[in-house]
């Protein structure tokens, strides 16, 4: 019928209408519960949380405040953890809310991707005056700094680059809160605080972030204002948004890092990709090839040292590059690497455009971990470092 055609049901010959974009859903849609959380169990007492009729969630206290004003001075050292009943599967979604401090000092975490007590990700936060909260100082300072630390619970977190990022954000002292947004995309999360992207993290093995979402405190108490989760409308497959040699990306390089790639071969220790950019409009197509005599000596150790850099190499050239230029590039590479280097063509312009070659590192699952132009310090501090860390033992 007409309704079926509007909904685009199978078998109807009418016009199929795309599903409407997802709208934010309250985190408490299926209710809250509590369970164990590694690091938040030593002083945990059951029931140190409660939801309000307005849709907020208090954590670190079991009943509403009795005092007037916005803050209790005393911040008790006791653990609390509460999380959604709903399991949020792999894909792309954003978690939003605002954390209000209801004691003079707070220390806690936003927990997501929670599968069990020791398998989750945490955005740790702390704010306020610790000494005032425990009675050591009689004057409360006006500091509005919030300390943030994003971490996972894998033993490799903190050992690999960018797996334990930290930040400090300034908020007005009278505000006593910070707004947050966690943009989860497959194995990666980008953390925004007060509308500013501050922290990025990608799961070490490329596994998608999935699980329950909750809040924990180890000292003091908080009120989480209207926490919501929204599925993003561009689909659930991060590979469709990662770097591909056959698809022009629509986002800057920063937004491609940490996402799985498509169209590249995978190797056990990862892949080093020497990327020759497409020439800028009006420039000769082989400009990047002409830069190889300057670029390759910088890569000589990585090309020759199969102990520290045992990864497979791949040469990416612009589609339509003249055959003479392609042979010239391979001949230059052969001066530094005896093993043949496979060649793939790409159709990508920005963010790789111009006459300077790039070096990329893809891990064993094809996640883009690092990329740098020749001459950029990130060539050694990022790309080379990832290569060494992923080499076989």
N, C-alpha and C positions, 0 to 999 in steps of 0.2 A: 504494500500500500504506500500512500504518500509518506507516512512516517518512516517506513523502511527505506524508501528512496532517499529521504533526507539524511538518514543515518548511514547510508551507504552499505546496507546489509548485502551479504553475498547472494548472488542470483538475481538481484535487481538490475534492471537496465538503466535506471535513473542515474543522475549525477551523484557521485560519491563525495560526501563532504568530509573534509579533514576533521579529525577530532579537535575539540577546542583545547587551548593550552591549559596545562595544569594550573590550579590555583593553590595558594598556600593552605596547608591543613595543619590544624593544631597538633602539637606533639602529643597531647594527652587524649587524642581521639579514641584510643582503645584503653586508656588508663595508664597508670604508673605502677611500678613495683620496685623492690629493692633486692639486691643480691650482693655477693662478695665482689671486691675489687682489690686487686693486688696493690699494696701501698696505702690502702684506706681501710684496713681491717683491724689494726692493733687496738684502736680506741673506739671502735664502731659500736654504737648502741642502736638497736632497732627503733624505727619510727621517728627518726630525726628529720622529718620532712612532712609537708602537707600542701595540697593544692588549695587554691582559693576559688570562690565562685566567679571571680572575674577572669579566671584562666591563667593566673600566675602560679608559680611554684616556689615555695620556700624550702630551702635546704640548710640544715645545720640547727634547726629548732623544731620542736614538736607541736608548738601551739603559737598563736599570734602574740606579738609583743604587747606588754601591758603598759610600757612607758610612753610618754609623749615624745615628740621629736622624730627624727629619721633614723638615728643610730643608737644602739646600745653600746656603752663603753666597753664592757667586758666581752672578750672574745674567747670562748672556751676552746681548749684543744681537745677536740673529739671528732671522730670520723663519721661521715654520712655519705651515702651514695644511693641515688634513685634514678631509674631509667624507664624509658618507654616500654610498654608491652609489645609494641609493633617492631618488627624486624624490617629494616630498610635494605633491600637487595641491591645488587650491583647496578651501576648506571650513573646518571648525572642528576644531582639534586643540590639544593641549598638549604641550610639550617640557619634560621635567623632568630634573634631575640635580644634582650638587654639584661645584663646582670647588674642588679642593684646591691650595694653593700649595706647590710643592716646591722653591722657591728663596726667598731672603730678600726678593726683590722680583719682582713679575710685572706684565706689561702684555700684554693680549690681548683677544680678542673671542669671543663666541658669534655665529656667523654663521648666518643662516637666510634662507629665501626666495632661496637662491643659484641664480641662473640662469646667470651667467657672472661673470668676474672683477670687472666693474664694475657688476653688477646684483644687489644683495643688500641685506639689512638686517643691522645689527651692534649687539650689545650690548657696548660696550667696557667693560673693567674694568681697574683697577690697584690694587695693594695692596702693603704692605710698606715697607721702608726702602731707598730708592734709593742713598743715599750709603754705607750699610753694605754693600750688595750690590756696589758697585764699589770698595770698599776705602778710601773717604774717611773713614769713621767706624769706630771700633773697637768701639763699643757699639751693639747692635741695640735700637732703640726698641720700646716695647710697644704701639704704636698698632695698633688693630684696625679702622681705617677702610678701607672699600672704595669707591673712586670708580667711578661708573657713568655711562655716556653712551650713549644709544640714538640711532642715526642710520641713514639710508638713503644711497644713492649718487646719487640724482637731484639735478640742479642746483637744484631747488626746495627740497630739504631744508635746513632752517635758515633759509630765507627766509619760509616760511609758519609760522603759530603752531603750537606743539607738535610740530614736526617734528625737533627736536633736544633732547629732554628730558634732564636730568641729575639725579642724586641721589647722596647719600652715605649709606652704611649702616654701622652700628657692629656689629662682631662681636667676641666675646671674642678677645684676642690669641693665646691658646693654641689657639684653634680652627683658625686658618689655612685657612679655607674658607668658602664661602657656598653655600646651596642656592638654586636658581632654578627658576622655572616660567614659560614663555612661552605665554600663552594667545592663540593665533591664531584670529581669526574673520573670514573674508573679507579685507577690506583693513586690518583693525585688529589690533594686538597689545597685550596688557596684560602687563607684566612684574612678576612677584612675586619678591621676594628674602626668604628666611627667612620665607615665609608672608605677607609684607606687600606689597600692590600698590603699586608705586612709580612706574612709568613707563607712559605710554600713547602710542601712535603710530598714525596712520592714513595709508596711502599717499596721496600728494597727488592722484593721479588716480582714486582709488577702485578700482584694480585689485587683485584678490585676491593675497595673499601666497602664493607657491608656489615650490618649488625644493628644493634639498638643504640639509642642516643640518650644520654643522661647527664647528670650533674653531681659533682662530688665536692665535699668540703673536708678539710683537715683542721681548720681553725676558723672560728667565727661563723657567720651565717649570711646567706644571700637570698635575694628574691629574684627569680628569673621571670621577666615580664613577657608574657604572650609568646612562648617559643613555638615556632612553626617550621614545617618542612614542606618544600615545594619541589616537585619533579620538574626539571627544566625541559623546555619544549623541543630542544634540538636532538632528542633521541637518547638512547641509553648506551650506545656503543662508542667508547672513547677512540677506537681505532679509526672511526669515520672522521674524527677531528684532528688526529695526529698527522705527522708529516708523511707524505707519500710522494714518490717521484713522478707520479702521473696526475697529481691534483694540485692546483694552485691554492696554498693556504690563504685564509681570509683573516688571519690573526697574526700578531707579531711573534717573533721567535720565542719570546718569554712565555707565551701561552702554548707553545708546542713542546717545550721542555717538560719531561716527566710523563708524557703521554705515549702509549704504544704507537709505533709507526706501522705502515702498511706498504707492501711491495718490495721490502728489503729482505735478503736472505738472512737467516738466523744462524749463529754459530755458538758453540758451548761457552767460549770466553768472551763473547761480544764481537762487534764489528767496528773497525775504523774506516770511516768513509771520507775519502778525499773528494771534495765537491768543487767542481769547476762551475762558477756561476754563468748564467746567461748574460750576454753583453747588454749594457744599457742601450736605449734607443739611439740608433745612429752610430754606435761604436762597432768596430770590426768584431766578428764572432769569435775569433781566436785570441782575444786579449788575455784571458785567464791562462791560456796555454803558455803565452809568452812570459807570464810571471812565474812559471814553475822553476826556472833556474835559480830564482831568488828564494822561492818558498821551500823547495825540497831539502836544501841543506839544513834548514831548521828542523825538519822531520827525520833527518838521517838516522839518529839513534833509535827512534821508534820504528822506522822501516827495517832496520838491520838487526835490532836486539830482540830475538824471538824468545828470550827468557823473561824479560820485564814486560814485553809487549807481544805476546804470542797470538794476538787476535788476527783474524782474517782481514784483509784489506779489500776495499771496493772503490773503484773510480766512477764517479758520477759526472757525466758530460751533458751539455745541453742537447736536446733533440735537434738534429739537423747540423750538428757541428761537422765541418768538412773533414773528409777522411784523412787528409794530410795532417790536419791538426790533431786528430785522434791518435794517429800513429806517432806523431811527435811527442804527445803527452805520455804514451806508454813507453817510448824510448827513454824519456827522461826518468820515469819511474824505475826502469830496469837498471839504471846506473846505481840505484840505492837498494833495490830489492830484487833478489834473484828469482824468487817465485813469481809466476805470472799473476797479474792482478786483473780480476774480472771487471768488465765495463757494463754499466747500465746508463740509459738515457733518462733525462728528466725534463719536465715541462714547467718547472718552477721558476718564477721570477723573484720578487721579494719574499722573504727577507734576505735571500742570497742573490745579489745582483751587483754587477760591476766586473772588475778585472782581478780581484784578489781571491785566491782559492780559500776554501774553508776546510776545516777538519771537524768531523762529527764522531761521537762515540755512541753506539747503540749497544745496550746490554744483551745478554743471551736471549731475552724474550722480545727484543726489538724495541724496548723503551728508549726514547731519545734522552740520554743523560746529560750530554754536554755538546756544545758547538762553539767554535771560535774561528775568526779570521786569522790568516797568517799575520803574525806581528802583534796580535792581541795577547795580553798577559794570560788570559783565560786558556790559551792553548796549553800552557803548562800547569796552571793552578787548577784547572777544571778537567779538560779533555784528557790530558796525559795522566792526571791523578786517577780518573775513573778507569782508564785502561789498566793501570798497575793494580788497582784494587780488584779487578775482575779477572786477572790472569789466573790460570789453573795452578794448583799447588801440587 
